[in-house]
Structures are given as C-alpha cells and as structure tokens.
Amino acid sequence: MKKILSIISISASLIVSAQTGINTEIPKATLDITAKKEILTIDGLLPPRLTRAELTEKGNTLYGKEQEGAILYITDVTEGDRLGQREYIEGKGLYIFDSEAANKEGRWMCLFCYAAL
C-alpha cells in the first residue's frame, strides 16, 4: 500500500505546474497576480514593511547571498542606525538587498525612496 501511495504521489508531483497564479487559472509567469475588476476591491502588492529601527535590530549578518534581491518597504527612519547594510537607508521607501555590495557584506539599496525629513 505504501508503494502504491508513493508512486501516486510522485506521479502527481510531476503533473503539478511550477507556476502559481492568484486570481488566475492560467499563470503567465512564475508568480502571476491578476487584479480583481470589482470597484470596491483594493488591488496591489504589499512588500514586507519595517522601520529602520526594526531592521537595525536584525543586525548586519541576517541578510546574505541567499537574500539577494529581497525587497522591503521602510516606513520610518527616525530611529535605528545607518551602519553596515543600512548605510543607504536615508528615507522611507522601497529597498532591494544587494549581497555583492560593500565587499560582499551587502547593502540595502534604494529602489524608490523619499528624502529623509
């Protein structure tokens, strides 16, 4: 019985597509998010949101090569520091992690940011 279940499980996993769709049955990319057309539905994509203080608490070693391309939205820069990986976090906005920057120590780089107040 276990052998039959294993064979069925392996066969089913080969049929499953590697693409994921949200609000679509036929995804056109690895992750395809289609907006809902209803007037009262809020559409959009919310990246993880942190303050610079919260990112500071995570330190300078948590993000590394495996997090290359990670995106965060920094909501507030009044606290926390601009040391190490946070050197370029000067204002709120979208940041992307570049693990190759600063002699491979990594840095958060601005994608779309506002000037600090």
C-alpha positions in Angstrom: 0.0 0.0 0.0 2.8 2.4 0.9 4.5 1.7 -2.5 1.2 2.5 -4.4 0.8 5.8 -2.5 4.4 6.7 -3.2 4.0 6.1 -6.9 0.8 8.1 -7.0 2.4 10.9 -5.0 5.5 11.0 -7.3 3.3 10.9 -10.4 1.1 13.7 -9.2 4.1 15.9 -8.4 5.3 15.6 -12.0 2.0 16.9 -13.3 1.9 19.9 -11.0 3.0 23.2 -12.7 5.8 25.2 -11.3 3.8 28.4 -11.9 1.5 30.0 -9.3 -1.4 32.2 -10.1 -3.5 34.4 -7.8 -6.9 35.3 -9.3 -6.0 33.5 -12.5 -6.2 29.8 -13.5 -3.6 30.2 -16.2 -0.4 31.9 -14.8 1.8 33.5 -17.4 4.9 33.7 -15.1 6.4 32.1 -12.0 4.1 34.2 -9.9 1.2 35.8 -11.8 -1.1 38.1 -9.8 -4.2 39.3 -11.7 -6.2 42.2 -10.3 -9.8 41.8 -9.4 -12.1 44.0 -11.5 -14.6 44.8 -8.8 -14.8 48.6 -8.0 -14.7 48.1 -4.2 -11.7 45.7 -4.2 -8.4 47.1 -3.2 -5.6 45.7 -5.5 -1.9 45.9 -5.1 1.1 44.1 -3.7 2.4 44.9 -0.2 6.0 44.0 0.4 7.2 43.4 4.0 7.2 46.7 5.9 9.7 47.6 8.6 11.1 50.7 10.3 14.8 51.3 10.1 14.9 50.6 13.8 13.3 47.1 13.3 15.8 46.4 10.5 18.7 47.6 12.8 17.6 45.1 15.4 18.1 42.3 12.8 21.8 43.2 12.6 24.3 43.0 9.7 24.6 39.3 9.2 21.0 38.0 8.9 20.8 39.0 5.2 23.4 37.5 2.9 23.9 35.9 -0.5 20.7 33.9 -0.3 18.6 37.0 0.2 20.0 38.7 -3.0 17.1 40.7 -4.4 14.9 40.8 -1.3 12.6 43.8 -1.2 11.4 45.7 1.8 9.4 48.9 2.4 11.0 51.1 5.1 8.2 53.0 6.8 10.2 55.2 9.1 13.8 56.3 9.5 13.7 58.4 12.7 15.3 55.6 14.7 17.8 52.9 14.1 21.2 53.4 12.5 22.8 53.7 9.1 25.7 51.3 9.8 26.7 48.4 7.7 24.0 47.1 5.5 21.7 50.0 6.3 24.2 52.7 5.1 22.0 53.9 2.3 18.6 53.9 4.1 18.0 57.6 4.4 14.3 57.9 3.9 11.1 55.8 3.6 10.6 53.8 0.5 11.3 50.5 -1.3 14.8 49.0 -0.9 16.4 46.0 -2.5 19.2 43.9 -1.0 22.4 43.7 -3.0 24.5 41.0 -1.5 27.5 41.8 -3.7 27.8 45.5 -2.5 30.4 46.7 0.0 32.9 43.8 -0.5 30.2 41.2 -0.3 28.9 42.5 3.1 25.7 43.5 1.3 23.7 46.7 1.3 20.1 47.8 1.1 19.8 50.0 -2.0 17.0 52.4 -2.8 14.5 51.3 -5.5 12.1 54.2 -5.0 12.7 56.3 -1.9 11.7 59.6 -0.4 14.1 62.0 1.1 14.5 61.9 4.9 12.5 64.5 6.8 
